[in-house]
Amino acid sequence: MRSIFEKLVSTPIKDPYRAQQARYFMTMVTAFAILFVIVIITLIIQSLIDNPEDNGLGFSILNTCLVFFSALASYLLVKKGYYNQGIYVFLIIMIVGTTFALINRGLSFTITLIYAVVVVTAGLLVGPKSSMIFASFSIISYAYTFNHLVVSNQIKHPNISEMATYNFSGLIASLLVLAILTSIISKGLRTQVNELHKSNRARVKAMNEANKALNEKEILLREIHHRVKNNLQIISSLLSLQSTQHGDEKTHKMLMDTQNRVKSMALIHEKLYMTSDISHIDFDEYLKVLVNHMALSYLIDPGSVKLELDIDDIVLDVDNAISCGLVINELVSNSMKYAFIGRSDGIIDISMKVDDQKDLMILMVSDNGVGIPRSLDIHNLESLGLQLVDTLVCEMKGHVRLISKEGTKFIITLPYVRNRGL
């Protein structure tokens, strides 16, 4: 139903103020047309039942049909975009039809009110000048009607000049007051609408400029991530070349560990460069790629060790993503290198869960390997990798706990506040 009404009052007028007025006018004309149809039907039924020989009734029906078709013509003009022309046609026919009705039926206060409606409509929908023009036109039409009624002896009064003066004075005063008030209201409305449009244009301009600046910054940040990723890949390649030039196995492993740390950071920037959000990363997707890369780097037979991941929908900013990536890199690489010595298979379990009630993120990395001594103090180690884990967890204001039973399990608790807007 609403779509039908919207089609009924649609218009090609581009000026928002005029377009809105046109929709109001077409709605009003549609209501008038329906009313006129009802009036015509009522008059026909009345003529057939009550007084079929009433000569004035036929003229009334003709007059009503004239107003109806003028309303239809004005509606079509406004709908096609001819705003002023459509309203002028409607208002002129309204005045002419009112004049004919007064001539046919005699002076009537109810019919005379249509002059006031025309003046107000002209002022609000066209402009202040039109209000004064149609007020003058209405006064002239009423003067012609009054003179015709006097000449044809349809008005009989002992003091006709006093009656005419009284009627004309009242009509002129009323229409002029209406015209002036309508002009003031019309100017005020137009001024307010212009100010609103001006303010809206300024707001839209400011929003466009802000969006443009934001897009430029986003492009710049994306380019920075891309370059950082490239630089880290260059460093990784240099470390790889350097490791091949050393025959010492210990040095080779140290360089390979450092290379994998650099790759874990480069992977973060690569993900940020490729996604729409350049400030946050989907850690689940990142972790899958990271772990697969580590399996290819450390395991002779990647299929011998089963990797089980259970990761919640976690989104991290750049700093926390890099830190968590390095922590997981160290813990998983340790398991791959040392947990399954002398064994042909094993399981490494990586779990990241979020406790929204406590705003905590719980990271668990465990394996079913040979385990490490229970007396090991995680906070006082000589291993560079585990020292790095302890340092990064402390920087993130977290806590790390080691359980050495049927393998090795690291439980790391970190603060986490889910970004509700993501």
Buried (B, 14 or more C-beta within 10 A) or exposed (E): EEEEEEEEBEBEBEEEBBBBBBBEBBBBBBEBBEBBEEBBEEBEEBBEEEEEEEEEBEBBBEBBBBBBEBBBBBBBBBBEBBBBBBBBBBBBBBBBBBBBBBBBBEBEEEBBEBBBBBBBBBBBBBBBEBBBBBBBBBBEBBBEBBEBBBEEEBBEEEEEEEBBEEBBEEBBEBBBEBBBBBBEBBEEEEEEBEEEEEEEEEEEEEEEEEEEEEEEEBEEBBEBBBEBBBEBBEBBEEBBEBBEEEEEEEEBEBBBBBBBBBBBBBBBBBBBBEBEEBBBBBBBEBBBEBBEBBBEBBBEEBEEBEBEEEBBEBBBEBEBBBBBBBBBBBBBBBBBBBBBEEEEEBBBBBBBBBEEEEEBBBBBBBBBBBBBEEEEEBEEBEEEBBBBBBEBBEEBEBEBEBBBEEBBBBBBBBEBEBEEEE
